[in-house]
Amino acid sequence: MWNDNQIKAMPAKDRRYRVAEPNQHRGRGRLVLDIYPSGHKDFYFQYFNSESKRKYTKIGSFKKSAKDPGYTLAEARDKMLELTDIHKQGFDVQNYREERRLNEQDRIRQIEATKRQGSCEQLLDSYLTAMDIRGKRSRYYVERSLTRYVKTPFPELLKLKANEIQPKQIGLILRRMIDNGITTHTNRVRSYLHAAFQHGIKQDNDPRRYAVEGIMFNLTSNPVSSIPRQADFERVGDHVINENEIPVIWNELPKKSIVAACAVKLALTNGQRLGELVRLKLTDFDLDERTMLIPASVSKNGIDHLVPLDDLSLSVVKELKNIDHDSEYAFPGLRGGKYRGHINNTTVAGFVREFCEENDKVSKFVPRDIRRTVKTLMGKAGVSKELRDRIQNHALTDVSAKHYDRYDYLTEKRHGLNVWNDYLELIINPHKKVTHISKRA
């Protein structure tokens, strides 16, 4: 039997050579030492497999001193006994150890993957961040809804891994809303959740993200897909503001808020989305060219939209310029007694609601009714549907419009808005002389 001093004394030679420890019991395997020209020594376990073929599996380096890595002779013998037991059980020691090593690697990888696996809360936050990156103007409303109807009432659900969320849990969220008398917005929250899970699926499977280390959601399906949308909760907007009410709105709404009134009035002159108008900056207006640009970062369809300004539209823009403020936005928001940032379209909606409640000359309307009203009355004024769609920046999906047509139709849009502004002038002031349409009887 060896001792540590004997091993230390074993000389190095020009080539690696191997020596086996003598006097070991037959059938238990043997402790073997490989000695290298550098003087380095490695312990091996020698055994015979089921085919009586001699095999070796490494135990580790010989530890020359306490500071060196590796095994002492006693430790190497203990390790050899462990391997002997494995051999007695009928396993090929080398294959057994390799399988154990691979299993351990898999276990470690699974642990690391679990650590990186995103929770439901991280999924929702990731979706909101993606909306930020894409410049989605609805981001604020989506976050507010998810916080109110998902995050606040269901904190435990947020802690679950995103791929652990089941349809029944989505159903509980929506059921709670329905029990509280919420109808249309239940479908909105459902669509937000569906979009969030779709975002997670695409993010995991995006080839451009394969090499990126970070959170993975490991979603194989969207748990919201099997939850039906409540069709009877949807109310298709059909309110059109009466022509007799428009002069009242035009002349009396400014008493509530000059900025909110200008936003409504400008929307009446060109039929654009109120949520886009309030985000416009002063630099988006070119008074010399008589145009207003709704940039892609603001427009709903992500396309730059150039809108002509007629005399009536310009009068609203000039009215805005008379407001004393330092904001870069055309429709500044009043915060803390000072104009900062832009007015929020929900703030405008609040002024409109108060105005309708206090004024018996006007039936209740909401800001989105303005766009529908303008489109309807434009048709009455003689503007074609195709031109109305272009004026209101509807996404045209035919192949020609989508891929080939890059003409801005500015001349045609200007003519259409001239016709509409003349018509609107006659509604506001029946005695006004107009040039683009004949005065109504």
PEVEN-V848528 format. One record per pair of residues at least 12 apart in sequence whose ideal C-beta (glycine too) atoms are under 8 Angstrom apart, sorted by the first residue. I is the first residue (numbers start at 0). J is the second residue. D is the distance in whole Angstrom. If there is no record, write none. Layout:
I;J;D
I;J;D
This chain:
0;20;7
0;21;7
0;22;6
1;20;5
1;30;8
1;32;8
1;72;6
2;72;7
3;71;7
3;72;5
6;32;7
6;40;7
6;61;6
6;72;6
7;63;7
9;32;7
9;34;6
9;40;7
10;34;8
11;34;6
11;35;7
11;36;5
11;37;7
11;38;4
12;34;7
12;36;7
13;36;6
14;36;7
15;33;6
15;34;7
15;35;5
15;36;7
16;33;8
16;34;6
17;31;6
17;32;7
17;33;5
17;34;8
17;43;8
18;31;7
18;32;5
18;34;7
19;31;5
19;32;8
19;45;6
20;32;7
27;83;5
28;44;6
28;45;6
28;46;4
28;79;7
28;82;7
28;83;5
28;86;6
29;44;8
29;45;5
29;46;8
30;42;6
30;43;8
30;44;7
30;45;8
30;58;8
30;75;6
30;76;6
30;79;5
31;43;4
31;44;7
31;45;5
31;55;7
32;61;7
39;60;7
40;60;7
40;61;4
41;57;6
41;58;8
41;59;7
41;60;6
41;61;7
42;57;7
42;58;4
42;59;6
42;60;7
42;61;6
42;70;6
42;75;4
42;78;8
42;79;8
43;55;5
43;56;7
43;57;6
43;58;6
44;56;5
44;57;8
44;58;6
44;78;8
44;79;5
44;82;5
44;83;8
44;92;7
46;82;7
46;83;8
46;86;5
46;92;6
48;91;5
49;89;8
49;91;7
54;91;7
54;92;7
54;93;6
55;93;8
56;82;7
56;92;5
56;93;4
56;96;6
58;70;6
58;75;5
58;78;5
58;79;7
58;82;8
59;75;7
59;78;7
61;75;7
62;74;8
82;96;8
112;215;7
112;217;8
115;212;8
115;213;7
115;214;6
115;215;6
116;160;5
116;161;8
116;162;7
116;214;7
116;215;6
116;216;7
116;217;6
117;160;7
117;161;5
117;199;7
117;214;4
117;215;7
117;216;5
118;157;7
118;158;6
118;159;7
118;160;6
118;161;6
119;156;6
119;157;5
119;158;7
119;159;5
119;160;7
119;161;5
119;163;8
119;164;6
120;150;7
120;157;4
120;158;7
121;161;7
121;214;6
122;161;4
122;195;6
122;196;7
122;198;8
122;199;5
122;216;6
123;145;6
123;149;7
123;150;7
123;157;8
123;195;5
125;198;7
125;199;7
125;202;7
125;214;7
126;194;7
126;195;4
126;198;5
126;199;8
127;141;7
127;142;5
127;145;8
129;198;6
129;202;8
134;296;5
134;297;8
136;274;6
136;275;8
136;278;7
136;297;7
136;299;8
141;191;5
144;184;7
144;187;6
144;188;6
144;191;6
145;188;7
145;191;6
145;192;8
145;195;8
148;172;7
148;175;8
148;176;6
148;188;5
149;172;6
149;188;7
149;192;7
152;172;8
152;175;6
153;171;8
153;172;6
156;168;6
156;172;8
160;217;8
161;196;7
161;199;6
161;216;4
161;217;8
161;218;6
162;216;6
162;217;5
162;218;5
162;219;7
164;196;8
164;222;5
165;222;6
166;222;5
166;223;7
166;225;5
166;226;6
168;222;7
169;189;8
169;192;6
169;222;5
169;223;5
169;226;5
170;226;6
172;188;7
172;192;7
173;185;5
173;188;7
173;189;6
173;226;7
176;188;7
177;229;8
182;229;7
182;232;4
183;232;5
183;233;6
183;234;6
185;229;6
185;232;6
186;228;5
186;229;6
186;232;6
186;233;6
189;223;6
189;226;6
189;228;6
190;228;8
192;223;5
193;221;6
193;223;4
193;224;7
196;218;6
196;221;4
196;222;6
196;223;6
197;221;6
199;216;4
199;218;5
200;216;8
200;218;5
200;220;8
200;221;7
202;216;7
203;215;6
203;216;6
203;217;7
203;218;6
236;367;6
236;368;7
236;371;6
237;371;8
238;364;6
238;365;8
238;368;5
238;371;7
239;368;7
239;371;6
239;372;5
239;375;5
239;376;8
240;362;8
240;364;5
240;368;6
240;369;7
240;372;4
241;362;7
242;376;7
242;426;5
244;360;7
244;361;5
244;362;7
244;364;8
245;267;7
245;372;8
245;423;7
245;426;5
245;427;7
246;426;7
246;427;5
246;428;8
247;358;7
247;360;5
247;361;5
248;263;7
248;267;8
248;354;8
248;361;6
249;264;6
249;267;7
249;427;5
250;427;8
251;354;7
251;358;7
252;264;8
252;350;7
252;351;8
252;354;6
255;350;5
255;353;6
255;354;5
256;347;8
256;350;5
257;318;7
257;322;7
258;319;7
258;322;7
258;330;5
258;331;6
258;332;8
258;333;7
258;342;5
259;342;7
259;346;7
259;347;4
259;350;4
259;351;7
260;350;8
261;315;5
261;318;6
261;319;5
261;330;7
262;276;6
262;277;6
262;330;5
262;342;7
262;344;8
262;347;5
263;347;7
263;351;7
263;366;7
263;369;7
264;315;5
265;312;6
265;315;5
265;316;7
266;366;7
266;369;5
266;370;7
266;373;7
267;369;6
267;372;8
267;373;6
267;423;7
268;309;7
268;311;5
268;312;4
268;315;6
268;416;8
268;419;8
268;420;6
268;423;6
269;291;8
269;306;5
269;308;8
269;312;6
269;373;7
269;390;7
269;416;6
269;419;8
270;369;8
270;370;5
270;373;3
270;374;6
270;377;7
270;387;8
270;390;6
270;391;5
270;419;8
271;293;7
271;304;8
271;306;6
271;370;7
271;391;7
271;392;7
272;299;6
272;370;6
273;344;5
273;347;6
273;366;5
273;367;7
273;369;7
273;370;8
274;299;8
274;344;5
275;293;5
275;297;5
275;298;6
275;299;7
276;293;8
276;330;7
277;328;8
277;330;5
277;341;5
277;342;5
277;343;7
277;344;5
277;347;7
278;297;5
278;328;7
278;341;6
279;291;7
279;292;8
279;293;7
279;297;7
279;328;7
279;329;5
279;330;7
279;341;8
280;327;5
280;328;6
280;329;6
281;327;6
281;328;7
281;329;5
282;327;7
283;329;7
284;308;8
284;316;6
284;329;6
286;308;8
286;313;7
286;316;7
289;307;6
289;308;5
289;309;8
289;313;7
290;305;6
290;306;7
290;307;6
290;308;6
290;409;8
291;305;8
291;306;5
291;307;8
291;308;6
291;312;7
291;316;8
292;304;7
292;305;6
292;306;8
293;305;8
293;306;7
293;392;7
298;392;6
299;392;8
300;392;7
300;393;8
300;394;4
302;392;7
302;394;8
304;392;4
305;407;6
305;409;6
305;412;8
306;390;7
306;412;7
306;416;8
307;409;6
307;412;5
307;413;4
307;416;5
309;413;8
309;416;5
309;417;6
309;420;4
310;420;7
311;420;4
311;423;6
311;424;6
312;416;8
312;420;7
316;329;7
322;338;7
323;338;8
324;337;8
324;338;3
325;338;7
326;338;5
326;339;6
326;340;6
326;341;7
328;340;6
328;341;4
328;342;8
329;341;8
330;342;5
332;346;7
344;366;7
347;366;6
348;365;6
348;366;5
351;364;7
351;365;7
351;366;6
352;365;8
370;391;7
373;391;8
373;419;7
374;387;5
374;391;6
376;419;8
376;422;7
376;423;8
376;426;8
377;390;8
377;415;7
377;418;8
377;419;5
377;422;8
379;422;8
380;418;5
380;419;6
380;421;8
380;422;4
380;436;6
381;418;6
381;436;7
382;415;5
382;418;6
382;419;6
383;415;8
386;408;8
386;411;6
386;412;7
386;415;5
387;415;7
389;408;5
389;411;7
389;412;6
390;412;5
390;415;6
390;416;6
414;435;8
417;434;8
417;435;4
418;435;5
418;436;6
420;435;8
421;433;4
421;434;7
421;435;4
421;436;5
422;436;6
425;438;7
425;439;6
